[in-house]
Amino acid sequence: MTNIPSDQAKAKIEAIRVTLKSNAQIARFVSNRDAGSDDGFPSQVAKVYQELTGNQLAALAHEPYLARHTHARSHGLA
């Protein structure tokens, strides 16, 4: 696992979100970071990073599990 501090990883994810939101063609596909809503964007970034590098971001290693749980809960499976 790549050892990036959690706060640094989260700051980079927010920078990626801002960059993607600035592109009108893809902005609607990027989730917002609203209070009270489930945000799957960090887990998506972690998954892409893993697929591109073969490594996991240690700071976000738990994110895919949170996304899976959120998805299951939204479909009444959890």
PDB file with SEQRES, HELIX, SHEET and CRYST1 records, atoms N, CA, C and O in Angstrom:
SEQRES   1 A   78  MET THR ASN ILE PRO SER ASP GLN ALA LYS ALA LYS ILE          
SEQRES   2 A   78  GLU ALA ILE ARG VAL THR LEU LYS SER ASN ALA GLN ILE          
SEQRES   3 A   78  ALA ARG PHE VAL SER ASN ARG ASP ALA GLY SER ASP ASP          
SEQRES   4 A   78  GLY PHE PRO SER GLN VAL ALA LYS VAL TYR GLN GLU LEU          
SEQRES   5 A   78  THR GLY ASN GLN LEU ALA ALA LEU ALA HIS GLU PRO TYR          
SEQRES   6 A   78  LEU ALA ARG HIS THR HIS ALA ARG SER HIS GLY LEU ALA          
HELIX    1 AA1 SER A    6  LYS A   21  1                                  16    
HELIX    2 AA2 ALA A   27  PHE A   29  5                                   3    
HELIX    3 AA3 PHE A   41  THR A   53  1                                  13    
HELIX    4 AA4 ALA A   58  LEU A   60  5                                   3    
HELIX    5 AA5 GLU A   63  SER A   74  1                                  12    
CRYST1    1.000    1.000    1.000  90.00  90.00  90.00 P 1           1          
ATOM      1  N   MET A   1       0.837  -1.187   0.000  1.00  0.00           N  
ATOM      2  CA  MET A   1       0.000   0.000   0.000  1.00  0.00           C  
ATOM      3  C   MET A   1       0.873   1.238   0.000  1.00  0.00           C  
ATOM      4  O   MET A   1       1.926   1.280   0.637  1.00  0.00           O  
ATOM      5  N   THR A   2       0.425   2.227  -0.714  1.00  0.00           N  
ATOM      6  CA  THR A   2       1.124   3.495  -0.723  1.00  0.00           C  
ATOM      7  C   THR A   2       0.725   4.250   0.532  1.00  0.00           C  
ATOM      8  O   THR A   2      -0.460   4.383   0.838  1.00  0.00           O  
ATOM      9  N   ASN A   3       1.704   4.736   1.244  1.00  0.00           N  
ATOM     10  CA  ASN A   3       1.438   5.387   2.525  1.00  0.00           C  
ATOM     11  C   ASN A   3       1.333   6.899   2.338  1.00  0.00           C  
ATOM     12  O   ASN A   3       2.321   7.620   2.478  1.00  0.00           O  
ATOM     13  N   ILE A   4       0.153   7.362   2.028  1.00  0.00           N  
ATOM     14  CA  ILE A   4      -0.138   8.788   1.919  1.00  0.00           C  
ATOM     15  C   ILE A   4      -1.017   9.142   3.098  1.00  0.00           C  
ATOM     16  O   ILE A   4      -2.019   8.468   3.338  1.00  0.00           O  
ATOM     17  N   PRO A   5      -0.666  10.193   3.852  1.00  0.00           N  
ATOM     18  CA  PRO A   5      -1.501  10.576   4.996  1.00  0.00           C  
ATOM     19  C   PRO A   5      -2.945  10.831   4.567  1.00  0.00           C  
ATOM     20  O   PRO A   5      -3.201  11.348   3.480  1.00  0.00           O  
ATOM     21  N   SER A   6      -3.871  10.463   5.426  1.00  0.00           N  
ATOM     22  CA  SER A   6      -5.295  10.561   5.122  1.00  0.00           C  
ATOM     23  C   SER A   6      -5.714  11.972   4.728  1.00  0.00           C  
ATOM     24  O   SER A   6      -6.448  12.145   3.756  1.00  0.00           O  
ATOM     25  N   ASP A   7      -5.260  12.980   5.464  1.00  0.00           N  
ATOM     26  CA  ASP A   7      -5.669  14.352   5.151  1.00  0.00           C  
ATOM     27  C   ASP A   7      -5.119  14.794   3.802  1.00  0.00           C  
ATOM     28  O   ASP A   7      -5.779  15.540   3.079  1.00  0.00           O  
ATOM     29  N   GLN A   8      -3.918  14.343   3.457  1.00  0.00           N  
ATOM     30  CA  GLN A   8      -3.330  14.687   2.162  1.00  0.00           C  
ATOM     31  C   GLN A   8      -4.094  13.995   1.030  1.00  0.00           C  
ATOM     32  O   GLN A   8      -4.350  14.606  -0.007  1.00  0.00           O  
ATOM     33  N   ALA A   9      -4.456  12.732   1.221  1.00  0.00           N  
ATOM     34  CA  ALA A   9      -5.219  11.994   0.210  1.00  0.00           C  
ATOM     35  C   ALA A   9      -6.580  12.644   0.000  1.00  0.00           C  
ATOM     36  O   ALA A   9      -7.025  12.801  -1.137  1.00  0.00           O  
ATOM     37  N   LYS A  10      -7.242  13.022   1.086  1.00  0.00           N  
ATOM     38  CA  LYS A  10      -8.562  13.646   0.967  1.00  0.00           C  
ATOM     39  C   LYS A  10      -8.478  14.993   0.278  1.00  0.00           C  
ATOM     40  O   LYS A  10      -9.379  15.352  -0.479  1.00  0.00           O  
ATOM     41  N   ALA A  11      -7.414  15.747   0.523  1.00  0.00           N  
ATOM     42  CA  ALA A  11      -7.235  17.036  -0.156  1.00  0.00           C  
ATOM     43  C   ALA A  11      -7.038  16.830  -1.656  1.00  0.00           C  
ATOM     44  O   ALA A  11      -7.564  17.592  -2.467  1.00  0.00           O  
ATOM     45  N   LYS A  12      -6.277  15.796  -2.021  1.00  0.00           N  
ATOM     46  CA  LYS A  12      -6.067  15.512  -3.438  1.00  0.00           C  
ATOM     47  C   LYS A  12      -7.367  15.070  -4.099  1.00  0.00           C  
ATOM     48  O   LYS A  12      -7.641  15.426  -5.245  1.00  0.00           O  
ATOM     49  N   ILE A  13      -8.162  14.296  -3.377  1.00  0.00           N  
ATOM     50  CA  ILE A  13      -9.446  13.855  -3.934  1.00  0.00           C  
ATOM     51  C   ILE A  13     -10.356  15.042  -4.184  1.00  0.00           C  
ATOM     52  O   ILE A  13     -11.042  15.097  -5.204  1.00  0.00           O  
ATOM     53  N   GLU A  14     -10.369  15.986  -3.267  1.00  0.00           N  
ATOM     54  CA  GLU A  14     -11.201  17.181  -3.460  1.00  0.00           C  
ATOM     55  C   GLU A  14     -10.706  18.000  -4.646  1.00  0.00           C  
ATOM     56  O   GLU A  14     -11.513  18.589  -5.366  1.00  0.00           O  
ATOM     57  N   ALA A  15      -9.395  18.048  -4.859  1.00  0.00           N  
ATOM     58  CA  ALA A  15      -8.848  18.753  -6.019  1.00  0.00           C  
ATOM     59  C   ALA A  15      -9.272  18.054  -7.317  1.00  0.00           C  
ATOM     60  O   ALA A  15      -9.596  18.713  -8.306  1.00  0.00           O  
ATOM     61  N   ILE A  16      -9.267  16.722  -7.304  1.00  0.00           N  
ATOM     62  CA  ILE A  16      -9.728  15.958  -8.470  1.00  0.00           C  
ATOM     63  C   ILE A  16     -11.210  16.233  -8.718  1.00  0.00           C  
ATOM     64  O   ILE A  16     -11.630  16.417  -9.860  1.00  0.00           O  
ATOM     65  N   ARG A  17     -11.999  16.260  -7.644  1.00  0.00           N  
ATOM     66  CA  ARG A  17     -13.440  16.521  -7.775  1.00  0.00           C  
ATOM     67  C   ARG A  17     -13.685  17.893  -8.417  1.00  0.00           C  
ATOM     68  O   ARG A  17     -14.513  18.025  -9.319  1.00  0.00           O  
ATOM     69  N   VAL A  18     -12.964  18.904  -7.947  1.00  0.00           N  
ATOM     70  CA  VAL A  18     -13.121  20.266  -8.480  1.00  0.00           C  
ATOM     71  C   VAL A  18     -12.750  20.303  -9.960  1.00  0.00           C  
ATOM     72  O   VAL A  18     -13.439  20.932 -10.763  1.00  0.00           O  
ATOM     73  N   THR A  19     -11.668  19.632 -10.313  1.00  0.00           N  
ATOM     74  CA  THR A  19     -11.234  19.598 -11.713  1.00  0.00           C  
ATOM     75  C   THR A  19     -12.286  18.931 -12.593  1.00  0.00           C  
ATOM     76  O   THR A  19     -12.625  19.444 -13.659  1.00  0.00           O  
ATOM     77  N   LEU A  20     -12.803  17.788 -12.146  1.00  0.00           N  
ATOM     78  CA  LEU A  20     -13.814  17.079 -12.931  1.00  0.00           C  
ATOM     79  C   LEU A  20     -15.116  17.866 -13.011  1.00  0.00           C  
ATOM     80  O   LEU A  20     -15.772  17.877 -14.053  1.00  0.00           O  
ATOM     81  N   LYS A  21     -15.495  18.525 -11.915  1.00  0.00           N  
ATOM     82  CA  LYS A  21     -16.736  19.322 -11.907  1.00  0.00           C  
ATOM     83  C   LYS A  21     -16.640  20.517 -12.849  1.00  0.00           C  
ATOM     84  O   LYS A  21     -17.662  21.024 -13.313  1.00  0.00           O  
ATOM     85  N   SER A  22     -15.413  20.975 -13.136  1.00  0.00           N  
ATOM     86  CA  SER A  22     -15.251  22.129 -14.020  1.00  0.00           C  
ATOM     87  C   SER A  22     -15.448  21.773 -15.494  1.00  0.00           C  
ATOM     88  O   SER A  22     -15.572  22.665 -16.333  1.00  0.00           O  
ATOM     89  N   ASN A  23     -15.476  20.490 -15.811  1.00  0.00           N  
ATOM     90  CA  ASN A  23     -15.712  20.030 -17.172  1.00  0.00           C  
ATOM     91  C   ASN A  23     -17.213  19.779 -17.331  1.00  0.00           C  
ATOM     92  O   ASN A  23     -17.752  18.835 -16.755  1.00  0.00           O  
ATOM     93  N   ALA A  24     -17.873  20.615 -18.102  1.00  0.00           N  
ATOM     94  CA  ALA A  24     -19.337  20.553 -18.239  1.00  0.00           C  
ATOM     95  C   ALA A  24     -19.827  19.208 -18.769  1.00  0.00           C  
ATOM     96  O   ALA A  24     -20.934  18.784 -18.437  1.00  0.00           O  
ATOM     97  N   GLN A  25     -19.025  18.536 -19.580  1.00  0.00           N  
ATOM     98  CA  GLN A  25     -19.456  17.267 -20.163  1.00  0.00           C  
ATOM     99  C   GLN A  25     -19.486  16.120 -19.155  1.00  0.00           C  
ATOM    100  O   GLN A  25     -20.230  15.159 -19.349  1.00  0.00           O  
ATOM    101  N   ILE A  26     -18.702  16.198 -18.094  1.00  0.00           N  
ATOM    102  CA  ILE A  26     -18.666  15.099 -17.131  1.00  0.00           C  
ATOM    103  C   ILE A  26     -19.074  15.512 -15.725  1.00  0.00           C  
ATOM    104  O   ILE A  26     -19.145  14.663 -14.836  1.00  0.00           O  
ATOM    105  N   ALA A  27     -19.341  16.777 -15.504  1.00  0.00           N  
ATOM    106  CA  ALA A  27     -19.649  17.277 -14.150  1.00  0.00           C  
ATOM    107  C   ALA A  27     -20.834  16.546 -13.524  1.00  0.00           C  
ATOM    108  O   ALA A  27     -20.836  16.312 -12.316  1.00  0.00           O  
ATOM    109  N   ARG A  28     -21.826  16.187 -14.308  1.00  0.00           N  
ATOM    110  CA  ARG A  28     -23.019  15.542 -13.742  1.00  0.00           C  
ATOM    111  C   ARG A  28     -22.745  14.137 -13.226  1.00  0.00           C  
ATOM    112  O   ARG A  28     -23.546  13.592 -12.467  1.00  0.00           O  
ATOM    113  N   PHE A  29     -21.621  13.540 -13.628  1.00  0.00           N  
ATOM    114  CA  PHE A  29     -21.279  12.190 -13.183  1.00  0.00           C  
ATOM    115  C   PHE A  29     -20.470  12.178 -11.888  1.00  0.00           C  
ATOM    116  O   PHE A  29     -20.210  11.112 -11.330  1.00  0.00           O  
ATOM    117  N   VAL A  30     -20.076  13.347 -11.410  1.00  0.00           N  
ATOM    118  CA  VAL A  30     -19.245  13.457 -10.208  1.00  0.00           C  
ATOM    119  C   VAL A  30     -20.150  13.846  -9.045  1.00  0.00           C  
ATOM    120  O   VAL A  30     -20.847  14.859  -9.098  1.00  0.00           O  
ATOM    121  N   SER A  31     -20.131  13.034  -7.998  1.00  0.00           N  
ATOM    122  CA  SER A  31     -21.005  13.309  -6.852  1.00  0.00           C  
ATOM    123  C   SER A  31     -20.569  14.560  -6.106  1.00  0.00           C  
ATOM    124  O   SER A  31     -19.398  14.939  -6.122  1.00  0.00           O  
ATOM    125  N   ASN A  32     -21.529  15.186  -5.458  1.00  0.00           N  
ATOM    126  CA  ASN A  32     -21.257  16.341  -4.614  1.00  0.00           C  
ATOM    127  C   ASN A  32     -20.928  15.871  -3.216  1.00  0.00           C  
ATOM    128  O   ASN A  32     -21.312  14.775  -2.808  1.00  0.00           O  
ATOM    129  N   ARG A  33     -20.231  16.688  -2.501  1.00  0.00           N  
ATOM    130  CA  ARG A  33     -19.906  16.369  -1.114  1.00  0.00           C  
ATOM    131  C   ARG A  33     -20.892  17.130  -0.229  1.00  0.00           C  
ATOM    132  O   ARG A  33     -20.548  18.150   0.368  1.00  0.00           O  
ATOM    133  N   ASP A  34     -22.111  16.626  -0.153  1.00  0.00           N  
ATOM    134  CA  ASP A  34     -23.162  17.256   0.642  1.00  0.00           C  
ATOM    135  C   ASP A  34     -23.212  16.632   2.025  1.00  0.00           C  
ATOM    136  O   ASP A  34     -22.960  15.440   2.200  1.00  0.00           O  
ATOM    137  N   ALA A  35     -23.540  17.459   2.997  1.00  0.00           N  
ATOM    138  CA  ALA A  35     -23.704  16.944   4.363  1.00  0.00           C  
ATOM    139  C   ALA A  35     -24.886  15.985   4.384  1.00  0.00           C  
ATOM    140  O   ALA A  35     -25.959  16.296   3.866  1.00  0.00           O  
ATOM    141  N   GLY A  36     -24.687  14.840   4.976  1.00  0.00           N  
ATOM    142  CA  GLY A  36     -25.768  13.880   5.121  1.00  0.00           C  
ATOM    143  C   GLY A  36     -25.934  12.929   3.961  1.00  0.00           C  
ATOM    144  O   GLY A  36     -26.714  11.981   4.054  1.00  0.00           O  
ATOM    145  N   SER A  37     -25.217  13.155   2.860  1.00  0.00           N  
ATOM    146  CA  SER A  37     -25.353  12.233   1.735  1.00  0.00           C  
ATOM    147  C   SER A  37     -24.156  11.286   1.706  1.00  0.00           C  
ATOM    148  O   SER A  37     -23.089  11.603   2.231  1.00  0.00           O  
ATOM    149  N   ASP A  38     -24.342  10.138   1.094  1.00  0.00           N  
ATOM    150  CA  ASP A  38     -23.267   9.162   0.958  1.00  0.00           C  
ATOM    151  C   ASP A  38     -22.432   9.542  -0.257  1.00  0.00           C  
ATOM    152  O   ASP A  38     -22.951   9.664  -1.367  1.00  0.00           O  
ATOM    153  N   ASP A  39     -21.151   9.726  -0.039  1.00  0.00           N  
ATOM    154  CA  ASP A  39     -20.252  10.172  -1.087  1.00  0.00           C  
ATOM    155  C   ASP A  39     -19.378   9.012  -1.541  1.00  0.00           C  
ATOM    156  O   ASP A  39     -18.479   8.588  -0.815  1.00  0.00           O  
ATOM    157  N   GLY A  40     -19.634   8.507  -2.720  1.00  0.00           N  
ATOM    158  CA  GLY A  40     -18.870   7.389  -3.234  1.00  0.00           C  
ATOM    159  C   GLY A  40     -17.642   7.791  -4.026  1.00  0.00           C  
ATOM    160  O   GLY A  40     -16.880   6.929  -4.464  1.00  0.00           O  
ATOM    161  N   PHE A  41     -17.437   9.090  -4.219  1.00  0.00           N  
ATOM    162  CA  PHE A  41     -16.327   9.556  -5.035  1.00  0.00           C  
ATOM    163  C   PHE A  41     -14.960   9.127  -4.513  1.00  0.00           C  
ATOM    164  O   PHE A  41     -14.139   8.677  -5.313  1.00  0.00           O  
ATOM    165  N   PRO A  42     -14.666   9.242  -3.205  1.00  0.00           N  
ATOM    166  CA  PRO A  42     -13.352   8.785  -2.729  1.00  0.00           C  
ATOM    167  C   PRO A  42     -13.075   7.318  -3.037  1.00  0.00           C  
ATOM    168  O   PRO A  42     -11.944   6.964  -3.371  1.00  0.00           O  
ATOM    169  N   SER A  43     -14.079   6.465  -2.931  1.00  0.00           N  
ATOM    170  CA  SER A  43     -13.857   5.047  -3.232  1.00  0.00           C  
ATOM    171  C   SER A  43     -13.622   4.837  -4.720  1.00  0.00           C  
ATOM    172  O   SER A  43     -12.881   3.934  -5.108  1.00  0.00           O  
ATOM    173  N   GLN A  44     -14.243   5.656  -5.553  1.00  0.00           N  
ATOM    174  CA  GLN A  44     -14.007   5.560  -6.990  1.00  0.00           C  
ATOM    175  C   GLN A  44     -12.578   5.965  -7.329  1.00  0.00           C  
ATOM    176  O   GLN A  44     -11.924   5.325  -8.152  1.00  0.00           O  
ATOM    177  N   VAL A  45     -12.095   7.030  -6.692  1.00  0.00           N  
ATOM    178  CA  VAL A  45     -10.717   7.467  -6.910  1.00  0.00           C  
ATOM    179  C   VAL A  45      -9.745   6.390  -6.438  1.00  0.00           C  
ATOM    180  O   VAL A  45      -8.766   6.095  -7.124  1.00  0.00           O  
ATOM    181  N   ALA A  46     -10.005   5.806  -5.281  1.00  0.00           N  
ATOM    182  CA  ALA A  46      -9.135   4.752  -4.756  1.00  0.00           C  
ATOM    183  C   ALA A  46      -9.098   3.550  -5.699  1.00  0.00           C  
ATOM    184  O   ALA A  46      -8.041   2.953  -5.900  1.00  0.00           O  
ATOM    185  N   LYS A  47     -10.245   3.192  -6.276  1.00  0.00           N  
ATOM    186  CA  LYS A  47     -10.319   2.060  -7.199  1.00  0.00           C  
ATOM    187  C   LYS A  47      -9.539   2.345  -8.486  1.00  0.00           C  
ATOM    188  O   LYS A  47      -8.815   1.480  -8.978  1.00  0.00           O  
ATOM    189  N   VAL A  48      -9.684   3.538  -9.022  1.00  0.00           N  
ATOM    190  CA  VAL A  48      -8.944   3.907 -10.236  1.00  0.00           C  
ATOM    191  C   VAL A  48      -7.447   3.898  -9.954  1.00  0.00           C  
ATOM    192  O   VAL A  48      -6.665   3.408 -10.769  1.00  0.00           O  
ATOM    193  N   TYR A  49      -7.042   4.437  -8.804  1.00  0.00           N  
ATOM    194  CA  TYR A  49      -5.635   4.439  -8.433  1.00  0.00           C  
ATOM    195  C   TYR A  49      -5.103   3.004  -8.365  1.00  0.00           C  
ATOM    196  O   TYR A  49      -4.015   2.711  -8.859  1.00  0.00           O  
ATOM    197  N   GLN A  50      -5.876   2.127  -7.753  1.00  0.00           N  
ATOM    198  CA  GLN A  50      -5.459   0.726  -7.639  1.00  0.00           C  
ATOM    199  C   GLN A  50      -5.337   0.075  -9.013  1.00  0.00           C  
ATOM    200  O   GLN A  50      -4.387  -0.667  -9.263  1.00  0.00           O  
ATOM    201  N   GLU A  51      -6.277   0.343  -9.896  1.00  0.00           N  
ATOM    202  CA  GLU A  51      -6.242  -0.254 -11.223  1.00  0.00           C  
ATOM    203  C   GLU A  51      -5.071   0.269 -12.052  1.00  0.00           C  
ATOM    204  O   GLU A  51      -4.482  -0.475 -12.836  1.00  0.00           O  
ATOM    205  N   LEU A  52      -4.735   1.544 -11.879  1.00  0.00           N  
ATOM    206  CA  LEU A  52      -3.647   2.127 -12.650  1.00  0.00           C  
ATOM    207  C   LEU A  52      -2.266   1.745 -12.130  1.00  0.00           C  
ATOM    208  O   LEU A  52      -1.336   1.558 -12.913  1.00  0.00           O  
ATOM    209  N   THR A  53      -2.132   1.630 -10.810  1.00  0.00           N  
ATOM    210  CA  THR A  53      -0.813   1.421 -10.220  1.00  0.00           C  
ATOM    211  C   THR A  53      -0.584   0.026  -9.653  1.00  0.00           C  
ATOM    212  O   THR A  53       0.561  -0.398  -9.489  1.00  0.00           O  
ATOM    213  N   GLY A  54      -1.648  -0.678  -9.357  1.00  0.00           N  
ATOM    214  CA  GLY A  54      -1.522  -1.970  -8.698  1.00  0.00           C  
ATOM    215  C   GLY A  54      -1.353  -1.849  -7.195  1.00  0.00           C  
ATOM    216  O   GLY A  54      -1.211  -2.860  -6.507  1.00  0.00           O  
ATOM    217  N   ASN A  55      -1.365  -0.629  -6.673  1.00  0.00           N  
ATOM    218  CA  ASN A  55      -1.230  -0.368  -5.243  1.00  0.00           C  
ATOM    219  C   ASN A  55      -2.524   0.206  -4.687  1.00  0.00           C  
ATOM    220  O   ASN A  55      -3.338   0.771  -5.417  1.00  0.00           O  
ATOM    221  N   GLN A  56      -2.693   0.048  -3.387  1.00  0.00           N  
ATOM    222  CA  GLN A  56      -3.832   0.671  -2.728  1.00  0.00           C  
ATOM    223  C   GLN A  56      -3.359   1.910  -1.986  1.00  0.00           C  
ATOM    224  O   GLN A  56      -2.228   1.960  -1.502  1.00  0.00           O  
ATOM    225  N   LEU A  57      -4.216   2.893  -1.900  1.00  0.00           N  
ATOM    226  CA  LEU A  57      -3.933   4.058  -1.074  1.00  0.00           C  
ATOM    227  C   LEU A  57      -4.267   3.678   0.362  1.00  0.00           C  
ATOM    228  O   LEU A  57      -5.431   3.442   0.688  1.00  0.00           O  
ATOM    229  N   ALA A  58      -3.266   3.618   1.211  1.00  0.00           N  
ATOM    230  CA  ALA A  58      -3.472   3.202   2.598  1.00  0.00           C  
ATOM    231  C   ALA A  58      -4.489   4.094   3.298  1.00  0.00           C  
ATOM    232  O   ALA A  58      -5.282   3.617   4.109  1.00  0.00           O  
ATOM    233  N   ALA A  59      -4.469   5.386   2.987  1.00  0.00           N  
ATOM    234  CA  ALA A  59      -5.373   6.328   3.642  1.00  0.00           C  
ATOM    235  C   ALA A  59      -6.830   6.075   3.278  1.00  0.00           C  
ATOM    236  O   ALA A  59      -7.734   6.479   4.010  1.00  0.00           O  
ATOM    237  N   LEU A  60      -7.063   5.406   2.144  1.00  0.00           N  
ATOM    238  CA  LEU A  60      -8.431   5.182   1.671  1.00  0.00           C  
ATOM    239  C   LEU A  60      -8.759   3.700   1.545  1.00  0.00           C  
ATOM    240  O   LEU A  60      -9.705   3.340   0.845  1.00  0.00           O  
ATOM    241  N   ALA A  61      -8.010   2.849   2.196  1.00  0.00           N  
ATOM    242  CA  ALA A  61      -8.201   1.402   2.065  1.00  0.00           C  
ATOM    243  C   ALA A  61      -9.593   0.963   2.477  1.00  0.00           C  
ATOM    244  O   ALA A  61     -10.087  -0.043   1.968  1.00  0.00           O  
ATOM    245  N   HIS A  62     -10.241   1.682   3.381  1.00  0.00           N  
ATOM    246  CA  HIS A  62     -11.579   1.306   3.850  1.00  0.00           C  
ATOM    247  C   HIS A  62     -12.691   1.818   2.943  1.00  0.00           C  
ATOM    248  O   HIS A  62     -13.830   1.374   3.081  1.00  0.00           O  
ATOM    249  N   GLU A  63     -12.406   2.727   2.028  1.00  0.00           N  
ATOM    250  CA  GLU A  63     -13.433   3.352   1.199  1.00  0.00           C  
ATOM    251  C   GLU A  63     -14.250   2.374   0.356  1.00  0.00           C  
ATOM    252  O   GLU A  63     -15.472   2.515   0.311  1.00  0.00           O  
ATOM    253  N   PRO A  64     -13.641   1.381  -0.322  1.00  0.00           N  
ATOM    254  CA  PRO A  64     -14.468   0.468  -1.111  1.00  0.00           C  
ATOM    255  C   PRO A  64     -15.501  -0.280  -0.273  1.00  0.00           C  
ATOM    256  O   PRO A  64     -16.598  -0.569  -0.752  1.00  0.00           O  
ATOM    257  N   TYR A  65     -15.159  -0.593   0.968  1.00  0.00           N  
ATOM    258  CA  TYR A  65     -16.105  -1.279   1.840  1.00  0.00           C  
ATOM    259  C   TYR A  65     -17.261  -0.364   2.210  1.00  0.00           C  
ATOM    260  O   TYR A  65     -18.408  -0.802   2.292  1.00  0.00           O  
ATOM    261  N   LEU A  66     -16.953   0.909   2.433  1.00  0.00           N  
ATOM    262  CA  LEU A  66     -18.012   1.873   2.734  1.00  0.00           C  
ATOM    263  C   LEU A  66     -18.942   2.039   1.539  1.00  0.00           C  
ATOM    264  O   LEU A  66     -20.160   2.110   1.702  1.00  0.00           O  
ATOM    265  N   ALA A  67     -18.375   2.101   0.351  1.00  0.00           N  
ATOM    266  CA  ALA A  67     -19.189   2.254  -0.851  1.00  0.00           C  
ATOM    267  C   ALA A  67     -20.082   1.038  -1.059  1.00  0.00           C  
ATOM    268  O   ALA A  67     -21.253   1.178  -1.412  1.00  0.00           O  
ATOM    269  N   ARG A  68     -19.533  -0.155  -0.842  1.00  0.00           N  
ATOM    270  CA  ARG A  68     -20.324  -1.380  -0.995  1.00  0.00           C  
ATOM    271  C   ARG A  68     -21.473  -1.417   0.007  1.00  0.00           C  
ATOM    272  O   ARG A  68     -22.593  -1.796  -0.334  1.00  0.00           O  
ATOM    273  N   HIS A  69     -21.189  -1.024   1.236  1.00  0.00           N  
ATOM    274  CA  HIS A  69     -22.209  -1.000   2.283  1.00  0.00           C  
ATOM    275  C   HIS A  69     -23.296   0.021   1.952  1.00  0.00           C  
ATOM    276  O   HIS A  69     -24.484  -0.257   2.114  1.00  0.00           O  
ATOM    277  N   THR A  70     -22.893   1.184   1.493  1.00  0.00           N  
ATOM    278  CA  THR A  70     -23.850   2.230   1.126  1.00  0.00           C  
ATOM    279  C   THR A  70     -24.744   1.763  -0.014  1.00  0.00           C  
ATOM    280  O   THR A  70     -25.955   1.980   0.008  1.00  0.00           O  
ATOM    281  N   HIS A  71     -24.142   1.120  -1.008  1.00  0.00           N  
ATOM    282  CA  HIS A  71     -24.911   0.609  -2.142  1.00  0.00           C  
ATOM    283  C   HIS A  71     -25.923  -0.440  -1.678  1.00  0.00           C  
ATOM    284  O   HIS A  71     -27.088  -0.398  -2.073  1.00  0.00           O  
ATOM    285  N   ALA A  72     -25.485  -1.364  -0.853  1.00  0.00           N  
ATOM    286  CA  ALA A  72     -26.376  -2.409  -0.338  1.00  0.00           C  
ATOM    287  C   ALA A  72     -27.504  -1.799   0.480  1.00  0.00           C  
ATOM    288  O   ALA A  72     -28.655  -2.217   0.358  1.00  0.00           O  
ATOM    289  N   ARG A  73     -27.188  -0.827   1.304  1.00  0.00           N  
ATOM    290  CA  ARG A  73     -28.203  -0.174   2.135  1.00  0.00           C  
ATOM    291  C   ARG A  73     -29.235   0.539   1.279  1.00  0.00           C  
ATOM    292  O   ARG A  73     -30.427   0.506   1.584  1.00  0.00           O  
ATOM    293  N   SER A  74     -28.778   1.198   0.190  1.00  0.00           N  
ATOM    294  CA  SER A  74     -29.712   1.921  -0.656  1.00  0.00           C  
ATOM    295  C   SER A  74     -30.658   0.981  -1.395  1.00  0.00           C  
ATOM    296  O   SER A  74     -31.728   1.398  -1.840  1.00  0.00           O  
ATOM    297  N   HIS A  75     -30.269  -0.281  -1.526  1.00  0.00           N  
ATOM    298  CA  HIS A  75     -31.124  -1.273  -2.178  1.00  0.00           C  
ATOM    299  C   HIS A  75     -31.810  -2.202  -1.178  1.00  0.00           C  
ATOM    300  O   HIS A  75     -32.383  -3.226  -1.553  1.00  0.00           O  
ATOM    301  N   GLY A  76     -31.743  -1.830   0.091  1.00  0.00           N  
ATOM    302  CA  GLY A  76     -32.407  -2.607   1.112  1.00  0.00           C  
ATOM    303  C   GLY A  76     -31.788  -3.955   1.397  1.00  0.00           C  
ATOM    304  O   GLY A  76     -32.461  -4.862   1.888  1.00  0.00           O  
ATOM    305  N   LEU A  77     -30.507  -4.094   1.092  1.00  0.00           N  
ATOM    306  CA  LEU A  77     -29.833  -5.384   1.300  1.00  0.00           C  
ATOM    307  C   LEU A  77     -29.008  -5.438   2.575  1.00  0.00           C  
ATOM    308  O   LEU A  77     -28.544  -6.509   2.965  1.00  0.00           O  
ATOM    309  N   ALA A  78     -28.820  -4.304   3.227  1.00  0.00           N  
ATOM    310  CA  ALA A  78     -27.983  -4.285   4.430  1.00  0.00           C  
ATOM    311  C   ALA A  78     -28.830  -4.216   5.672  1.00  0.00           C  
ATOM    312  O   ALA A  78     -28.298  -4.191   6.781  1.00  0.00           O  
TER     313      ALA A  78                                                      
END                                                                             
